[in-house]
Amino acid sequence: MGELLSCVGLSKEYNEAENSVTVLSNLNFSINKAEQVAIVGSSGSGKSTLLHLLGALDKPTQGRVLFEGKNIFEFSQRQQAQFRNQSLGFVYQFHHLLPEFNALENVAMPLMIGKVSIKESNQRASAMLEKVGLANRSLHKPSELSGGERQRVAIARALVTEPQLILADEPTGNLDQKTGESIYQLLSDLRTQMQTSFVVVTHDIKLASRLDRSLNLIEGTLTANDVSGI
């Protein structure tokens, strides 16, 4: 289907006092359009750091992230913000919904930030809530929703701008097995419907095994396929 994103020689180090800590070391991998890729690793392995780099939320010490052939670290701050708003969606283990707003308003927020009219933002948010099975919960605030419903709202918010790539950080990590299964099925259905790519960082072996491809992140380096030993 064609390459969407690629990392070339991607490394990240942090300087602590007189010591340098290497979190990621010379990563090289690519993600195709409409592909679901799992990044599997234990806590502290650098999974979240990798997502931050892919989303231009942090800068690498070395290397490049190419999105449709363009180095995202050569973008201006304004271009990076536009890239995150229009081309990417983010889903976290904890939904990070705004508690004072209802589900519809939370989902519409990225569109309004992108200067879409309130009317169109609400229409598109409503349609996305219907896609995730929450049409009848659109006026409920996060405190009135279950954990699974809040995560569905977060996924709807990530997808409402119709991004090409979703970056998901432990999307089922705070859910029970049954609810986590429903979230996986939702991601699968939405990929089919919208042809969106997903990068999912997780320590959930079962979830990883059901995606198109799995990569292990161990001591800052990536290896392919075998997730059985994590």
N, C-alpha and C positions, 0 to 999 in steps of 0.2 A: 504493500500500500504506500510505500515511500517513507523516507526518514523524516521525522518531525524534530527531534532534538538529539544532540550528541555532545558528549563530554570528551575533551581531549587533554590528557595530561593534567587532570584536575587534582590539585593538592591544597590542603588547608592546614596551616600551623598557627598556634597561639603562643605568644611569648608571656611566660609567667616568671616574674623576677628575672633571674639570669638564665632560666631554662626555656627551651623551645619544645612545645608539645605538638607532635604531628597527629592530627585527627584523621585526615584523608591523604592518601599517597598515590599520586599518578594514576588516577582513575580514567579509564577509557571505555565508554559504552554508548550505545545509541538506543533510541526508542522510536518505533514506527508509528505512523498514524493509526489510530483506533486500536492500539496495542495496550494490554494491561500487564505491567511489570511489577513484581514484588521485589523490594529490597529488604532482605531478612538479616537481622542481627540482634545481638543481646543489648541490654541497656548500656549506654556509654560507648557504643561501637561507632558512632558518628552518623547515624541515620538521619537525625534531625538536622545536623549540620549540612549534610548533602542536600536535603530538601531546601534549606535556606539558600544554598548556592544556586540550585536549579531555578528558584523563584526570584533570583537577584535581590534577596534580602540580606545577603552578605557577599563579600568579595573573596575570591580564592587567593591564596598566596602565589600559586602558579596555575597555568592552564586556562582553558576556554570552555564556555558553554555556548553551543551554537543552536539557535532556534530558527528553523527553516533557513539554515546557512548563515545566519547573522549572529555575531558575537554579542551576547546581551550585556557584557561588561564594557562594551564600547558605546552603549547607549548613554544619553544624558540622563540625569535623575528624572526629568519629566518623561522621557521616553520609557524608562524603566517602570515608572508608575503606570503609564498607559499600557505597557506590556502586561503588567500584573493584572490590571483591571479588565483588559479585553481578551487576552490570550490564555490566562491561567485562572484556575479556581483552586481554593485551598480548603481542605477538610482536616480537622484536628480531632484528637482523641476526646478532648473536652470541647463541646460544640462552639463555645465563645459567642453565643447569641446575646444580643443586647436585651437585658431583662425588662426594660421599660417599653419595648416595642413588641407588637404581636408577630405571629409567624409571617404574615403577608408583608409587613413592614420590614422585618429582618431580611427576607428574601429579596425584596425590592431595593435594598440599600445599595448594592454594587452598581445597579443601573442608575440610580439617582446620583451617586458619586460620579458616574460617567456622563452626567448631564442629560440623561434621558428624561423626558417629561414624566411628571407624577402619574398621569393617566396611563401612559404606555408602560411605565415601570410596574404599576399595580396589575395591569393586564397580563404582562409577561410573568410576573411573580405568581399570580393566581394559576396560570397555566402550568407553571413548573411545580407548584404544590399539588396540583392534580396528578401530574406525572409520578410523583413520589407517594401518592395515595393519601394526601392530607388535605384534600379540598374542603372537607368539613371541619378542619381545625385551623383555618387561616386566621381567624380573629382571636385565637387563644395566645396568651403570653407564654414564654418558656416555662414559667413555674407551674403552668396548667397542663403541661405536656409530659409524657413519659420519657425516659431516657432514649428509647428507640425513636420516638417521634421527634425529639429535639435533634437527634443526629440526622434524621431525614430532612428536617428543615435546613440544617447546616449544609447538607448535600445539595438541596434545592438552591440555596444561596450561592454555592460554588458553581452551579451549572447555569444559573439564570442568564448570564452574559453569553452563553453558548461558547465557552472557551474551547480551545483545541486540546488543552492538557489540564488534568486535575492532579494536584499533588496532595496526597492523603497521608497523614501522620497517625498511625495506629487508629484507624477509623472504627474498629470494632473492639478496641482494647478496654473500653469502660462499659461494655455491654455483656449481658449474659449470653449463653451459647445460642439460644433460640433467636434472640433479637439480632445477634451478630450474623446469624445465617440469613435473616431477612435483609440485612444491610448488604451482604455480599450479593444476594439475588438482585437487589435493586441496582447495584453498580453494574452487574452483568447486563441487565435489561436496558439500562440507560446507555451503556456503550453500544449496544446493538441499535438502539433508536437514534442516537446522536453522533455515532462514530467519533467519540471522544477518547483520547488516550488517558491512561491512568498510571501514575507511579505511586505505589502504595508501600510505605515503610511499615514494617510490622515484625513482631516476634511470634505471630500466630502462624504456625507451620501449615495448619489446615487451610487457612485463607490463602496463603502463598501458593500452595500446591494447586489451587483452582484457577489461578491467573495464567496468562499465556506463557509467562517466563518468570523464573526466580533467580535472583542474584544474592549471594552471601556477602555481607560486609563484615569482615573479620580483621581487626587490627589495622583498619584504615585502607584495606585493599578489597577488591571485588573478585569473587570467583563465581562461576556459573552453575546453575542447575541443582546441585546436591544440597538440599536444605535439611536432610535427615539428621544431621549431627548437631544442629543448633540447640 
